[in-house]
Amino acid sequence: MINRQSGGKHRPKLSAKAKAVDLLSRSDQSVRRLTEKLTRKEYSENEIKETIEWLQDKHYIDDEAGCRRRFEYLYESSSYSVKQICAKLMQKGYDSSLVRSCIPDDIYDRELEKAGRVVRSRFKPGADFRKMQQYMYGKGFDYSAARDAIDDYRQEWPEEDSE
């Protein structure tokens, strides 16, 4: 028989540094998000501040680099619109000006490609144009890219379905 003492509920509380490193080992964290998580775990303001400074000195946390990595990953590998990517990063605690600085100058071609992929996967040939537009705009796609992606998709429809 295995002796289980208290099911692990009475473990000593980790230091703020140990908890922060544990959280960072799982995924990148913004300074704001990490501070929020440590605050919820009831670490003191001073302990959190010292921990954040220590992490920054050790280069374990860097909002600019973390934001750029996440932006590039989502930009290259997801079907999210640039607006959706920005919203996700701001939810993760990155500053809006930092997030906006990651956006390339010309996003039209990328938005057109991703919008085309989304509209084709979401709608069947013959779908209502306005519903497609509304959905694509709701997903944050650039208006001209979304409109052009819908028009391209509609050009592929068989003649009898296009009316």
Legacy VTK file of the C-alpha trace (Angstrom):
# vtk DataFile Version 3.0
C-alpha trace
ASCII
DATASET POLYDATA
POINTS 163 float
0.000 0.000 0.000
1.272 3.457 -0.912
1.410 5.980 1.879
-0.096 9.228 0.647
0.261 12.083 3.026
-2.262 14.869 2.503
-2.271 14.495 -1.302
0.398 17.188 -1.752
-1.825 20.010 -0.532
0.582 21.141 2.173
3.717 21.662 0.141
5.820 24.628 1.175
5.107 27.726 -0.908
7.685 28.316 -3.638
9.557 31.598 -3.634
8.354 34.169 -6.149
11.516 33.562 -8.213
10.950 29.808 -8.289
7.278 30.236 -9.199
8.133 32.757 -11.937
10.784 30.475 -13.433
8.295 27.595 -13.310
5.706 29.692 -15.177
8.291 30.809 -17.737
9.400 27.220 -18.322
5.898 26.480 -19.578
5.563 29.452 -21.943
6.692 33.006 -22.615
5.058 35.503 -20.296
4.831 39.253 -20.525
5.927 41.252 -17.493
2.321 42.320 -16.918
0.936 38.789 -17.192
3.635 37.337 -14.931
3.019 40.081 -12.368
-0.717 39.307 -12.428
-0.096 35.593 -11.912
2.304 36.174 -9.023
-0.132 38.638 -7.443
-2.902 36.018 -7.608
-0.557 33.625 -5.813
-0.341 36.249 -3.037
3.308 37.215 -3.300
4.144 40.655 -1.910
4.491 43.632 -4.238
8.129 44.016 -3.247
8.883 40.330 -3.839
7.241 40.494 -7.269
9.151 43.645 -8.218
12.478 42.084 -7.168
11.630 38.906 -9.067
10.764 40.779 -12.279
14.000 42.798 -12.062
16.015 39.613 -11.447
14.355 37.878 -14.413
15.067 40.854 -16.667
18.701 41.013 -15.506
19.074 37.307 -16.304
17.319 37.829 -19.686
14.666 35.265 -18.745
11.933 37.736 -19.568
11.955 40.305 -22.341
8.629 41.746 -23.465
9.944 43.032 -26.775
11.561 39.750 -27.826
8.661 37.669 -26.507
6.088 39.786 -28.300
8.038 39.650 -31.573
8.423 35.846 -31.322
4.722 35.316 -30.663
3.701 37.769 -33.393
5.944 36.137 -35.984
4.758 32.663 -35.025
1.068 33.586 -35.305
1.650 35.681 -38.427
3.362 32.805 -40.243
1.509 29.758 -38.971
-2.064 30.779 -38.201
-5.082 31.858 -40.203
-5.759 34.736 -37.828
-6.106 38.238 -39.190
-3.462 40.735 -38.112
-6.099 42.413 -35.898
-6.817 39.073 -34.198
-3.108 38.480 -33.636
-2.752 41.932 -32.079
-5.758 41.358 -29.821
-4.364 38.003 -28.665
-0.989 39.523 -27.846
-2.557 42.388 -25.909
-4.603 39.817 -23.956
-1.296 38.159 -23.094
-0.207 41.432 -21.508
1.941 42.998 -24.196
1.683 46.771 -24.602
-0.353 47.874 -27.615
2.434 50.082 -28.995
4.862 47.148 -28.784
2.374 44.892 -30.563
1.750 47.474 -33.304
5.499 47.825 -33.855
5.594 44.156 -34.906
3.180 44.639 -37.809
4.944 44.636 -41.192
4.384 47.625 -43.483
2.568 45.687 -46.210
0.154 43.058 -44.924
-2.264 42.953 -47.866
-0.871 39.807 -49.566
-0.761 37.877 -46.304
-4.272 39.020 -45.320
-5.585 38.081 -48.782
-4.090 34.589 -48.543
-5.370 33.945 -45.005
-8.784 35.473 -45.728
-9.088 33.250 -48.815
-8.279 30.196 -46.734
-10.815 31.152 -44.052
-13.645 32.021 -46.458
-13.171 28.737 -48.355
-13.192 26.666 -45.182
-16.166 28.501 -43.658
-18.550 28.962 -46.597
-19.903 26.729 -49.324
-20.250 27.954 -52.917
-23.385 30.050 -53.272
-23.205 31.534 -49.784
-24.628 35.005 -49.239
-22.061 37.698 -50.061
-23.078 39.934 -47.140
-22.849 37.091 -44.634
-19.364 36.274 -45.872
-18.330 39.928 -45.633
-19.783 40.296 -42.158
-18.015 37.162 -40.952
-14.661 38.192 -42.409
-14.859 41.734 -41.046
-15.860 40.301 -37.678
-12.694 38.228 -37.744
-10.708 41.429 -38.194
-9.537 40.980 -41.755
-8.543 44.063 -43.700
-11.609 45.265 -45.642
-10.019 45.245 -49.076
-8.288 41.889 -48.543
-11.492 40.297 -47.230
-13.552 41.703 -50.105
-10.975 40.556 -52.667
-10.755 37.084 -51.091
-14.548 36.750 -51.255
-14.580 37.962 -54.859
-11.823 35.477 -55.790
-13.774 32.667 -54.131
-17.002 33.649 -55.895
-15.164 33.573 -59.262
-14.474 29.866 -58.645
-18.157 28.988 -58.261
-19.920 27.147 -61.064
-22.023 29.478 -63.240
-25.414 28.179 -62.017
-24.468 28.855 -58.364
-23.332 32.457 -58.828
-26.791 34.032 -59.092
LINES 1 164
163 0 1 2 3 4 5 6 7 8 9 10 11 12 13 14 15 16 17 18 19 20 21 22 23 24 25 26 27 28 29 30 31 32 33 34 35 36 37 38 39 40 41 42 43 44 45 46 47 48 49 50 51 52 53 54 55 56 57 58 59 60 61 62 63 64 65 66 67 68 69 70 71 72 73 74 75 76 77 78 79 80 81 82 83 84 85 86 87 88 89 90 91 92 93 94 95 96 97 98 99 100 101 102 103 104 105 106 107 108 109 110 111 112 113 114 115 116 117 118 119 120 121 122 123 124 125 126 127 128 129 130 131 132 133 134 135 136 137 138 139 140 141 142 143 144 145 146 147 148 149 150 151 152 153 154 155 156 157 158 159 160 161 162
